Amino acid sequence: MLDAYRSHVAEREAEGIPALPLDAEQTAQLVELIKNPPAGEEEFVLDLLTNRVPPGVDEASYVKASFLADVANGNTAVDLISPVKATFLLGTMLGGYNVQPLISLLDSTNPAVAEEAVKALSKTLLVYEAFHDVAEKAANNAYAKQVLESWANAEWFKAKPKMPETITVTVFKVDGETNTDDLSPATAAWSRPDIPLHAKEMLAARMDDVPGIIDELKAKGHPVAYVGDVVGTGSSRKSAMNSVMWWFGDDIPYVPNKRQGGVVLGGKIAPIFFNTAEDSGSLPIECDVSSMNMGDVVTIHPYEGKVTNEAGETISTFELAPDTMPDEVRAGGRVPLIIGRGLTDKARRVLDLSPSDEFIRPQDKSQADHGYTLAQKMVGKACGIEGVRPGMFCEPHMTTVGSQDTTGAMTRDEMKELACLGFSSDLVMQSFCHTAAYPKPVDIKLQHTLPDFMTSRGGVALRPGDGVIHSWLNRLLLPDTVGTGGDSHTRFPIGISFPAGSGLVAFGAALGVMPLNMPESVLVRFKGKMQPGITLRDLVNAIPYAAIQNGLLTVEKKGKINCFNGRVLEIEGLEHLKVEQAFELSDASAERSANGCVVKLGAEPIIEYLKSNMALIDWMVENGYQDARTLLRRRDEMQKWIDNPELLEADADAQYAEVIEIDLNEIKEPIVACPNDPDDVKLMSEVVDTKIDEVFIGSCMTNIGHYRAAGKVLESMGSVPTRLWIAPPTKMDERQLIEEGYYSTYGKVGARTEMPGCSLCMGNQARVADGATVFSTSTRNFPNRLGNGANVFLGSAELAAVCAAMGRIPTVAEYMENVAMLDTMADDVYRYLQFDEMADYEVESPKTLAEIGVAVA
């Protein structure tokens, strides 16, 4: 075992990275070696057990905790580890499998062991329901009473150093915009759970020898801060922040291959990235960085809100936000702060003490008496109050949580570290939409192991080939509820979601709540009537178009203006839309860097949607999808809402940061996003005749109506002069399109049809040709995302089909001529999957919860 491990260490060292953490099999072998260590290996094997086994509820940590508990209790005697040392080592495992052994050791007849158990538990935050075991034991056990009092006195917090008054750093500057694909490329998504290996990909497409540059900067003797004009736009990848922390953060004692902390300075920091940074113990600050350059040494004064240069001159000012940031940095992140603060509060309640004054408490400073927006009411409902004001800290209940496969392994690992053995969120769904079509061996392994991990905790696991997470998750939503997901496009068409990195997604799933500083809202109000040939995708692009016209959005990255950044986008005036159509609007709020989105809809389309989805759930249960109990509980909640269909509405006197009005009567031609920025929107007539090499019709921005419309445009064509890709969002869409004959049309024109899923959109699977000019229906067009050097336009499926047929962007007249027939057949073309009316999804005897059995423990 040691020879194999040392060989692995050498292989990894050659790549400049540490060895992987030990797995359960290696840990079991290590335990046997510790019992009878080879001569001269004593220190080495003890170090492996101490520092190279993952904490929490990993399989390896179970082996470690079981062994240490036996030693601590005196059941197993080993020369290398005394009972007291074993108890100490149990205390380094954060929570999970070590908690019950430590609680039992409070009864040890060895006072030194019991005292060490007190020290260990006093700094262990992830105790969950085991808290009650300690509280009960405290009635007649002095050691348990000490633990309870330590938690109540926040000794776990006070033992940590405060955030410094000044922080001197060397600047690592990346000019322009840094998106999460720069920091965590989709092409290397398979390596994301292996943080050190994946970190080698950071900025590899932007600059040469990133490690060498960082080493040179560190040689100046200060920590290095990541600095950029715009930082962290795009996907909700914690892997992006993991890479930043790997290069600029600090090791975490007893936790292998993971770091925390570091400083991020940005003119604009995307909200999901900002939240992921603060969750991880980093210090993210939005400030003017124009006077900072690569290699500069600057001093941050976090309490004074300024940055000074080596001459002591102030070069930037800022307001530290949120107010709790000093506590978050001190605690090692927002997540441990919330868990620890909650543990302290709970202990103080048991001891009949007033709340602790050790923490900076979030406060509502608004003093407002005007009404609430729709988003503020939805979040308020999830918190059990009428509404939540902008800037107010809250912890809304997470009714629905989504996880996809390129971040799912990280979410799993975060759940293990949170010692999660069961979900507190009502419904957690895992998909395999990003890797199913072209899986690597590591993807196949994940597809075999992750479903059991999720379903054993009460989650719902989709199957490879089922399709895009959002198209499925949306069908399991409840109106006016709040959720999150580990993908930036988790943007609920009913209710509201706040997408997050894998750490916060794991937190939301495990604890059933999510920390949130309520953002302001921007209202987009549509009026008028949609004109012939205009699609919902044109309305999506009309939002940034109108914002640019109003001076509320700029394309230029330096000094970028973006009124949507970090705010909730609220959309009114399209109440007649179907829910599937509403998602096209909410989904695109990710490209606005909005924190979330709500679309005001009428009750009728929502009831129709829920009835369809109840039938789909019955079909899923009948076909063996797990966890069946979770699915049936959600079906029953849908029926409960249908029986009393009440929808929240914004108050008439609600206030918004900005209000943008868009007159549908004035949109008379398609609007497209131009290469390579989803904010760079123009009228189609401004880019007419641009040669198109490849066309992609797919992604979560599409539904079955788009594929029918594209098929109608293409059906009279011969072979198209472009490379045409078609990837429906779900297997249900694919099946229906095949039955209706559309796949015959796609084949006739030479289209390449892909497995339902994300396909080209993320860029981690198939890719377009290098340097190609592409017209795509996908979500975003960041540089190199769909292909190396590709220039990508974004627009509707209808326009995509015309571009595919003509090999260029058409004139307005040509486009209108090719799509004119769609207006006359709209009811048939834009007809959505109504599963309760489809014989293929009929279940004769739908199951009840009582027939399934007891809920997950």
VEXLOFI-400269 format. One record per residue (C-alpha): residue in three letters; x, y, z. Coordinates in steps of 0.2 Angstrom, whole numbers. Each point is the difference from the previous one (the first is absolute). Layout:
residues N
     r    east   north      up
   ALA       X       Y       Z
...
//
This chain:
residues 857
     r    east   north      up
   MET       0       0       0
   LEU      14      12       5
   ASP      10      -4     -16
   ALA     -16       3     -11
   TYR      -3      16       9
   ARG      17       7      -1
   SER       0      -4     -19
   HIS     -16      10      -1
   VAL       8      14      10
   ALA      14       1     -12
   GLU     -11       0     -16
   ARG     -10      15       8
   GLU      16       9       5
   ALA       6      -1     -18
   GLU     -16      10      -4
   GLY       3      12      14
   ILE     -15      -5      10
   PRO      -2     -10      17
   ALA      -6     -18       0
   LEU     -19      -4       0
   PRO      -8      -2      17
   LEU      -1     -18       6
   ASP     -16     -10      -4
   ALA      -8     -12      11
   GLU      10     -16      -6
   GLN      16       9       3
   THR      -5       7      17
   ALA      -5     -18       5
   GLN      17      -6      -5
   LEU       8      15       9
   VAL      -9      -5      16
   GLU       8     -17      -1
   LEU      17       7      -2
   ILE      -2      12      15
   LYS      -4     -15      10
   ASN      16      -8      -5
   PRO      11      13      -8
   PRO      15      -5     -11
   ALA      16       6       8
   GLY       4      18      -4
   GLU     -17       4      -7
   GLU      -9       4      16
   GLU       0      19      -2
   PHE      -5      -2     -18
   VAL     -15     -11       2
   LEU      -6      11      15
   ASP       2      16     -11
   LEU     -11      -9     -14
   LEU     -14      -4      13
   THR       1      18       7
   ASN       1      10     -16
   ARG      -5     -10     -15
   VAL     -17      -7       4
   PRO     -15      11      -5
   PRO     -11       6      14
   GLY     -19       0       2
   VAL     -10     -15      -6
   ASP      12      -7     -14
   GLU       2     -18       0
   ALA      18       1       5
   SER      -5      11      15
   TYR     -12     -13       6
   VAL      15     -12       0
   LYS      11      12       9
   ALA     -13       5      13
   SER      -4     -18       4
   PHE      18      -4       3
   LEU       3      15      11
   ALA     -15      -3      10
   ASP       6     -18       4
   VAL      17       7       5
   ALA      -8      14      11
   ASN     -11     -12       8
   GLY      14     -12       4
   ASN      -7     -14     -11
   THR      15       1     -11
   ALA      18       3       6
   VAL      13       7     -11
   ASP      17       7       4
   LEU      -1      15     -12
   ILE     -17       7       6
   SER      -5       2      18
   PRO     -18       1       5
   VAL       2      19       3
   LYS       9       2     -17
   ALA     -14     -10      -8
   THR     -13      12       8
   PHE      10      15      -6
   LEU       0      -7     -18
   LEU     -19      -3       1
   GLY      -2      18       3
   THR       9       5     -16
   MET     -13      -8     -11
   LEU     -12      14       0
   GLY     -16     -10       3
   GLY     -10     -15      -6
   TYR       7     -17       5
   ASN      11       7      14
   VAL     -14       8      10
   GLN      -9     -14       8
   PRO      17      -8       5
   LEU       5      16       8
   ILE     -16       2       9
   SER       2     -18       7
   LEU      17       5       6
   LEU      -7      13      12
   ASP      -4     -15      10
   SER      17      -7       0
   THR       7      -6      16
   ASN      17       7      -5
   PRO      -1      19       4
   ALA      13       5     -12
   VAL     -10      -8     -14
   ALA     -16       8       6
   GLU       9      17       1
   GLU       7      -2     -18
   ALA     -18      -4      -6
   VAL      -6      16       8
   LYS      13      10     -10
   ALA      -4     -10     -16
   LEU     -19       3       1
   SER       2      18       5
   LYS       7       4     -17
   THR     -10     -12     -10
   LEU     -15       9      -8
   LEU      -8     -13     -11
   VAL      -9      -9      13
   TYR     -18       2      -6
   GLU     -12     -11      10
   ALA      13      -6      11
   PHE      -1      17       9
   HIS     -14      -7       9
   ASP      10     -15       6
   VAL      13      12       8
   ALA     -14      11       7
   GLU      -8     -15       8
   LYS      16      -7       7
   ALA       4      17       7
   ALA     -13      -3      13
   ASN      11     -12      10
   ASN      17       0      -9
   ALA      12      14       4
   TYR      10      -2     -16
   ALA     -16       1     -11
   LYS      -4      16      10
   GLN      17       7      -4
   VAL      -3      -3     -19
   LEU     -17       8       1
   GLU       7      15       9
   SER      15       2     -12
   TRP     -13       0     -15
   ALA     -10      13       9
   ASN      15      11       3
   ALA       5      -1     -18
   GLU      18      -6       5
   TRP       1      -9     -18
   PHE      -1      18      -7
   LYS      10      10      13
   ALA      14     -12      -3
   LYS       2       6     -18
   PRO      10      16      -4
   LYS     -10      15      -4
   MET       0       7     -18
   PRO      16      11       0
   GLU      -1      19       0
   THR      12       0     -15
   ILE       4     -13     -14
   THR      15       3     -11
   VAL      -1     -10     -16
   THR       9      -1     -17
   VAL     -12       2     -15
   PHE      -3     -13     -12
   LYS     -10      10     -13
   VAL     -10      -7     -15
   ASP      -6      14     -11
   GLY     -18       0      -7
   GLU     -12     -13       5
   THR       4     -17       8
   ASN     -14     -12      -2
   THR      -2     -16       9
   ASP       5     -10     -16
   ASP      17       9       1
   LEU       2      -5      18
   SER      -7     -18      -2
   PRO      -1      -5     -18
   ALA     -14     -11      -6
   THR      12     -10     -10
   ALA       8      -6      16
   ALA     -17      -2      10
   TRP       5     -18       3
   SER      14       5      12
   ARG     -10      12      11
   PRO      -1     -11      15
   ASP      19      -1       0
   ILE       3      18       5
   PRO      19       1      -2
   LEU      -1      -9     -17
   HIS     -14      11      -6
   ALA       8      16       6
   LYS      14      -3     -13
   GLU     -13       5     -13
   MET      -3      17       7
   LEU       2      14     -12
   ALA      10     -12     -12
   ALA      -9       7     -15
   ARG       4      18       6
   MET      18       0       4
   ASP      16     -10       0
   ASP       8      -8      16
   VAL     -13       5      13
   PRO       9     -10      14
   GLY      16       9      -4
   ILE      -7      17       0
   ILE      -8      -4      17
   ASP      16      -6       7
   GLU       9      16      -5
   LEU     -14      10       9
   LYS       1     -10      15
   ALA      19       2       1
   LYS      -4      18       5
   GLY      -5      -7      17
   HIS     -18       5       1
   PRO     -16     -10      -4
   VAL      -6       2     -18
   ALA     -17       7      -4
   TYR     -10      -4     -15
   VAL      -5      17      -9
   GLY     -11       3     -15
   ASP     -11      12      -8
   VAL     -15     -12      -1
   VAL       2     -16       9
   GLY      -9     -16       1
   THR     -14       2     -13
   GLY      -8     -15      -8
   SER      -3     -17       8
   SER      -3      -4      18
   ARG      16     -10       2
   LYS       8      -1      17
   SER      14      -8     -10
   ALA       4      17      -6
   MET       2       6      18
   ASN       8     -16       5
   SER      14       4     -13
   VAL       2      18       6
   MET       2      -6      18
   TRP      12     -14      -5
   TRP      12      13      -7
   PHE      -4      14      12
   GLY      -7      -8      16
   ASP       6      -9      15
   ASP       0     -19       5
   ILE     -13      -6      11
   PRO       7     -10      15
   TYR      -4     -19      -1
   VAL     -10       2     -17
   PRO      10      -6     -15
   ASN       0       9     -17
   LYS     -11      14       5
   ARG       4      18       4
   GLN     -10      15       6
   GLY       2      19       2
   GLY       9      12     -11
   VAL      -5      17      -7
   VAL     -10       4     -16
   LEU      -1      18      -6
   GLY     -12       4     -14
   GLY      -7      16      -9
   LYS     -15     -12      -1
   ILE      -2     -17       8
   ALA     -14     -11      -7
   PRO     -12      -4      15
   ILE       2     -19      -1
   PHE      19       1       0
   PHE      -1      13      14
   ASN     -11     -11      11
   THR      11     -15      -4
   ALA      15      10       6
   GLU      -7       5      16
   ASP      -7     -17       4
   SER      18      -7      -2
   GLY       8      13      12
   SER       7      11     -14
   LEU      -1      19       1
   PRO      -9       6     -16
   ILE       0      19      -2
   GLU      -8      10     -14
   CYS      10      16      -3
   ASP       8      10     -14
   VAL      16     -10      -5
   SER       5      11     -14
   SER      15       7       9
   MET       6     -18       5
   ASN      12      -9     -12
   MET       9     -17       0
   GLY      13      -1      13
   ASP      -5      15      10
   VAL       0      -1      19
   VAL     -15       7       8
   THR      -8       1      17
   ILE     -18      -3       3
   HIS      -8       8      15
   PRO     -16     -10       1
   TYR      -8      10      15
   GLU       4      17      -7
   GLY      -5      -5     -18
   LYS      15       5      -9
   VAL      15      -7     -10
   THR      17       9       1
   ASN      16      -2     -10
   GLU      18      -2       6
   ALA       1      19       2
   GLY     -15       0      11
   GLU     -12       9     -12
   THR     -18      -6      -2
   ILE      -3      -7     -17
   SER     -17      -8       3
   THR     -14       1      12
   PHE     -14     -12       4
   GLU     -14      -4      12
   LEU       3     -17       8
   ALA     -15     -11      -3
   PRO      -9      -9       7
   ASP       1       7      18
   THR       4     -18       6
   MET      15      -1     -11
   PRO      13       2      15
   ASP      -9     -15       8
   GLU       0     -10     -16
   VAL      18       2      -2
   ARG       4      -4      18
   ALA     -11     -16       0
   GLY       8      -6     -16
   GLY     -15       4     -11
   ARG     -18       4       0
   VAL      -6     -18       1
   PRO      10      -4      16
   LEU      -5      16       7
   ILE     -19      -3      -2
   ILE       2     -18       6
   GLY      10       5      15
   ARG     -10      15       5
   GLY     -15     -11      -1
   LEU       8     -13      11
   THR       4      14      13
   ASP     -17       7       0
   LYS      -8     -17       2
   ALA      12      -4      15
   ARG      -4      17       8
   ARG     -19      -3      -2
   VAL       2     -17       9
   LEU      10       9      14
   ASP     -13      13       1
   LEU      13      14      -5
   SER      -4      15     -11
   PRO       7       0     -18
   SER      19       2      -1
   ASP       8      17      -4
   GLU      16      -8      -7
   PHE      -7       1     -18
   ILE      -4      14     -12
   ARG     -19      -3      -2
   PRO      -8       3     -17
   GLN     -13      15       1
   ASP     -13       7     -10
   LYS       5      18      -3
   SER     -12       5     -12
   GLN     -13       8      11
   ALA     -12      -1     -15
   ASP     -18       0       1
   HIS      -5      -2     -18
   GLY      -6     -16      -8
   TYR      10     -15      -5
   THR       4      -7     -18
   LEU      -5     -17      -5
   ALA      18      -7       3
   GLN       0       8      17
   LYS     -16      -8       4
   MET       5     -17      -6
   VAL      16       0      11
   GLY     -10       7      14
   LYS     -12     -15      -1
   ALA      14     -12       0
   CYS       6       9      16
   GLY     -17       0       8
   ILE      -3      19      -1
   GLU      -9      12     -12
   GLY      15       5      -9
   VAL      19       4       0
   ARG       8      17      -3
   PRO      15       2     -11
   GLY      16      -2      10
   MET      -8     -10      13
   PHE       8     -16       5
   CYS     -12     -15       0
   GLU       1     -19      -1
   PRO     -15      -6     -11
   HIS      -6     -18      -1
   MET       7      -9     -15
   THR     -15      -9      -7
   THR       9      -6     -16
   VAL      19      -3      -3
   GLY       8      -5     -16
   SER      17      -8      -3
   GLN       8      -4     -17
   ASP      14     -12      -4
   THR      15      12      -4
   THR      -2       7      18
   GLY      -9     -15       8
   ALA      16      -8       6
   MET       5      16       8
   THR     -17       2       8
   ARG       1     -18       6
   ASP      17       3       8
   GLU      -7      16       8
   MET     -14     -10       7
   LYS      12     -12       7
   GLU       9      14       9
   LEU     -16       6       6
   ALA      -3     -17       8
   CYS     -16      -1     -10
   LEU      -9     -17       1
   GLY     -18       6      -5
   PHE      -7      15      -9
   SER     -10      13       9
   SER      -5       9     -16
   ASP     -17      -7      -6
   LEU       7      -6     -17
   VAL      18      -1      -6
   MET       3      -6     -18
   GLN      16      -6      -9
   SER       2      -1     -18
   PHE      13      -6     -13
   CYS      -4      11     -14
   HIS      18       8      -2
   THR      10     -17      -2
   ALA     -13     -13      -7
   ALA       4       2     -19
   TYR      19      -2       0
   PRO       4      -6      18
   LYS      18      -3       5
   PRO       5     -14      12
   VAL      -2      12      15
   ASP     -17       5      -6
   ILE      -6     -18      -1
   LYS       6      -3      17
   LEU     -10      15       6
   GLN     -15      -6      -9
   HIS       1     -17       9
   THR       3       7      18
   LEU      -8      17       2
   PRO     -18      -6      -2
   ASP       1     -11      15
   PHE       8      14      10
   MET     -14      11      -4
   THR     -15     -12       1
   SER       7      -7      17
   ARG      -2      18       7
   GLY     -18       2      -7
   GLY       5       8     -17
   VAL      -6      -3     -17
   ALA      12      -7     -13
   LEU      -2       2     -19
   ARG       8     -11     -12
   PRO      13       3     -14
   GLY     -10       4     -15
   ASP     -15       7       9
   GLY       5      18      -5
   VAL       4      17       7
   ILE      -2       2      19
   HIS     -10      17      -2
   SER     -13      -8     -11
   TRP      -3     -14      13
   LEU       1      11      16
   ASN     -12      13      -7
   ARG     -13     -14      -1
   LEU       2      -3      19
   LEU      -2      17       6
   LEU     -13       8      11
   PRO      -7      17      -3
   ASP       7      15      11
   THR      13     -11       8
   VAL      19       3       1
   GLY      15     -12      -5
   THR      17      -1      -6
   GLY      11     -10     -12
   GLY      18      -3      -4
   ASP      -2       7     -18
   SER      -1      18      -4
   HIS     -16      -3     -11
   THR     -10      -7      15
   ARG     -12      14      -3
   PHE     -18      -6       5
   PRO     -14       6     -11
   ILE     -12      -1      14
   GLY       7       5      17
   ILE      17       6       2
   SER      17      -8       1
   PHE      17       7       5
   PRO      13     -11      -9
   ALA      16      -3      10
   GLY      17      -9       0
   SER       1     -18       5
   GLY       4       4      19
   LEU     -16      10       2
   VAL     -11     -12     -10
   ALA       6     -14      12
   PHE      -4      12      15
   GLY     -17       3      -7
   ALA      -4     -19      -3
   ALA       7      -5      16
   LEU      -7      13      12
   GLY     -15       5     -10
   VAL       3      18       0
   MET      12      12      -9
   PRO       9      16       6
   LEU      -6      15     -10
   ASN       3      19       1
   MET     -16       5     -10
   PRO       5       9     -16
   GLU      -9      15      -7
   SER     -11      -3     -15
   VAL      -1       7     -17
   LEU     -17       0      -8
   VAL      -2      -3     -19
   ARG     -17       3      -6
   PHE      -6      -5     -17
   LYS     -15       9      -8
   GLY      -8      -1     -18
   LYS      -2     -15     -11
   MET      14     -11      -8
   GLN       2       3     -18
   PRO       1     -13     -14
   GLY      16     -10      -1
   ILE       5       5      18
   THR       4     -13      12
   LEU       3      -2      19
   ARG      19      -1      -3
   ASP      -1      18      -8
   LEU      -9       6      16
   VAL      14      -8      10
   ASN      13      10     -10
   ALA     -12      15       1
   ILE       4       2      18
   PRO      19       4      -1
   TYR      -4       9     -16
   ALA     -12      12       9
   ALA      12       1      15
   ILE      14       6     -12
   GLN     -11      13      -8
   ASN      -5       6      18
   GLY      19       1       5
   LEU      -3     -14      13
   LEU      12     -12      -8
   THR      16       1      -9
   VAL      10     -13     -11
   GLU      17       7       5
   LYS       7      -9      15
   LYS      11      14       7
   GLY     -12      10      11
   LYS     -14     -11      -5
   ILE     -18       5       4
   ASN     -12     -14       2
   CYS     -16       5       9
   PHE      -5     -19       2
   ASN      16      -6       8
   GLY      -4      -7      17
   ARG     -18       5      -1
   VAL     -16     -10      -3
   LEU      -8       2     -17
   GLU     -19       1       2
   ILE     -10      -1     -16
   GLU     -18       6      -3
   GLY     -12       2     -14
   LEU       1     -18      -7
   GLU     -12      -8      12
   HIS      -8     -11     -15
   LEU      16     -10      -3
   LYS       1     -18       3
   VAL      13      -5      13
   GLU      11      -8     -13
   GLN       1      17      -8
   ALA       3       9      16
   PHE      15     -10       3
   GLU       8       7     -16
   LEU      -1      17       8
   SER       6      -5      18
   ASP      14     -11      -7
   ALA       8      14      -8
   SER       1      10      16
   ALA      16      -9       3
   GLU       8       9     -15
   ARG      -5      16       8
   SER      10      -5      16
   ALA     -16       2       9
   ASN      -2      -9      17
   GLY     -17      -7      -4
   CYS     -15       3     -11
   VAL     -19      -1       2
   VAL     -13       1     -14
   LYS     -18       5       5
   LEU     -11     -14      -8
   GLY     -19      -3       2
   ALA      -7     -15       9
   GLU      -7      -8     -15
   PRO      16      -5      -9
   ILE       8      -5      17
   ILE     -15     -12       4
   GLU       2      -7     -18
   TYR      18      -3       3
   LEU      -2      -8      17
   LYS     -13     -12      -6
   SER      12      -5     -14
   ASN      14      -2      13
   MET     -10     -11      12
   ALA      -2     -12     -14
   LEU      18       0      -4
   ILE       4      -4      18
   ASP     -11     -14       0
   TRP       8      -7     -15
   MET      17       3       8
   VAL      -5     -10      15
   GLU      -7     -14     -11
   ASN      16      -1      -9
   GLY      11      -2      15
   TYR       7      18       3
   GLN       6       3      18
   ASP      -3       6      13
   ALA     -18      -4      -3
   ARG      -6       7      16
   THR       7      17      -4
   LEU      -8       0     -17
   LEU     -17      -5       7
   ARG       1      13      14
   ARG       3      13     -13
   ARG     -14      -6     -11
   ASP     -12       1      15
   GLU       6      18       4
   MET      -4       5     -19
   GLN     -18      -7       3
   LYS      -1      10      16
   TRP       4      16      -9
   ILE     -12      -4     -15
   ASP     -14      -2      13
   ASN       4      18       7
   PRO       9       9     -14
   GLU       6      16       8
   LEU      14      10      -8
   LEU      10      14       9
   GLU       0      17      -9
   ALA      11      15       2
   ASP      -7      15       9
   ALA      -5      15     -10
   ASP      12      11      10
   ALA      15     -12      -1
   GLN      16       8      -4
   TYR      14      -5     -13
   ALA      18       5      -3
   GLU      -5       2     -18
   VAL     -15      -1     -11
   ILE       2      -4     -18
   GLU     -15       0     -12
   ILE       0      -9     -16
   ASP     -13       3     -14
   LEU      -3     -16     -10
   ASN      -8      11     -14
   GLU      18       7      -3
   ILE       9     -17      -2
   LYS      -2      -3     -18
   GLU      15     -11      -4
   PRO      11     -13       9
   ILE      13       6      13
   VAL      16     -11       1
   ALA      14      -1      13
   CYS      16       3     -10
   PRO      17      -8       2
   ASN       6      -3      13
   ASP     -11       8      14
   PRO     -18      -3       4
   ASP      -1      19       5
   ASP       5       5     -17
   VAL     -17       0      -8
   LYS      -5       7     -17
   LEU     -14       1     -12
   MET       2     -14     -13
   SER       1      13     -14
   GLU      16       6       7
   VAL       9     -17      -3
   VAL      -9      -5     -15
   ASP       9     -12     -13
   THR      13      -6      13
   LYS       6     -17      -6
   ILE      -6     -14      11
   ASP      10     -16       1
   GLU      -9     -10      13
   VAL     -17       1       9
   PHE      -5      -7      17
   ILE     -18      -2       5
   GLY       0      -7      18
   SER       3       5      18
   CYS     -11       3      15
   MET      -6      16     -10
   THR     -11     -11     -11
   ASN     -16     -10       1
   ILE      -9     -11     -12
   GLY      -8      14      -9
   HIS      17       7      -6
   TYR       4     -17      -8
   ARG     -17      -1      -9
   ALA       2      18      -6
   ALA      18      -4      -6
   GLY      -7     -15      -9
   LYS     -13      10      -9
   VAL      13      12      -6
   LEU      11     -14      -6
   GLU     -13     -12      -7
   SER       0       7     -18
   MET      19       1       0
   GLY      13     -12      -7
   SER      17      -3       8
   VAL       5      16      10
   PRO      16       8      -4
   THR       5       1      19
   ARG       4     -13      13
   LEU     -16      -1       9
   TRP      -1      -7      18
   ILE     -16      -4       8
   ALA      -2      -6      19
   PRO     -17       0       8
   PRO       0       4      18
   THR      -8     -16       6
   LYS      -4     -18      -6
   MET     -18       4       1
   ASP       2      14     -13
   GLU      11     -12     -11
   ARG     -13     -13       0
   GLN     -14      11      -4
   LEU      10       8     -14
   ILE       4     -17      -7
   GLU     -18      -5       0
   GLU      -6      16      -8
   GLY      13      -2     -14
   TYR      11      14       3
   TYR      16     -11       2
   SER      -3      -5     -18
   THR       1      18      -5
   TYR      16       2      10
   GLY       7     -15      -8
   LYS      -5       6     -18
   VAL       9      17       2
   GLY      16      -9       7
   ALA      -2       6      18
   ARG      10      -9      14
   THR     -12      -5      14
   GLU       8      -2      17
   MET      -6      -9      16
   PRO     -12      11      10
   GLY      11      10      12
   CYS      11      15       0
   SER      10      -5     -16
   LEU      10      15      -7
   CYS      -6      13      13
   MET      12      -3      14
   GLY      15      -5     -12
   ASN       6     -14      10
   GLN      -6     -13     -12
   ALA      -2       2     -19
   ARG       7      16      -7
   VAL      -1      11     -15
   ALA      14       1     -12
   ASP      14      12       5
   GLY      -3      18      -6
   ALA     -17      -4      -6
   THR     -14      13      -1
   VAL     -15      -7       9
   PHE     -18       4       2
   SER      -7      -8      16
   THR     -15      -1      11
   SER      11      -4      15
   THR       1      11      16
   ARG      16       9      -1
   ASN      14       4     -13
   PHE      16       3      10
   PRO      16      -2      -9
   ASN       5     -18      -4
   ARG     -15      -7       9
   LEU      -8      -9     -15
   GLY      17      -2     -10
   ASN      18       7       0
   GLY      -1      17      -8
   ALA     -18      -2      -5
   ASN     -10      16      -3
   VAL     -18      -4       7
   PHE     -16       9      -3
   LEU     -15      -3      11
   GLY     -18       0      -5
   SER     -16      -9      -3
   ALA      -2     -18      -7
   GLU     -11       8     -14
   LEU      14      11      -5
   ALA      13     -14       2
   ALA     -10     -11     -12
   VAL       0      14     -13
   CYS      19       3       3
   ALA       3     -19      -2
   ALA      -9       0     -17
   MET       8      16      -7
   GLY      17      -2       7
   ARG       0      18       6
   ILE     -10      12      10
   PRO     -15       5     -10
   THR      -8      17      -4
   VAL     -15       4      10
   ALA     -11      -3     -16
   GLU       8     -17      -3
   TYR      -3      -5      18
   MET     -18       6       0
   GLU      -3     -10     -16
   ASN       7     -16       7
   VAL     -10       1      17
   ALA     -16       7      -6
   MET      -9     -16       0
   LEU       4      -3      19
   ASP     -13      14       5
   THR     -14     -10      -9
   MET       4     -16       8
   ALA       6       6      17
   ASP     -13     -10      10
   ASP       7     -16      -7
   VAL      19       5       0
   TYR       1       7      17
   ARG      -9     -14       9
   TYR       8      -6      15
   LEU       1     -17       8
   GLN     -16      -3      10
   PHE       4     -16       8
   ASP     -17      -2       8
   GLU      -7      -1     -18
   MET      13     -12      -7
   ALA      -4     -18      -1
   ASP      19      -5       2
   TYR       1       8      17
   GLU     -17      -7       7
   VAL       2     -10      16
   GLU     -16     -11       4
   SER       3       0      19
   PRO      11      14       6
   LYS       8      -5      16
   THR      -3       9      17
   LEU      13       4      13
   ALA      -7     -13      11
   GLU       4     -13     -13
   ILE      18       5      -1
   GLY       5      -1      18
   VAL       8      11      13
   ALA       9      15      -3
   VAL      19       1       0
   ALA       7       1      17
//
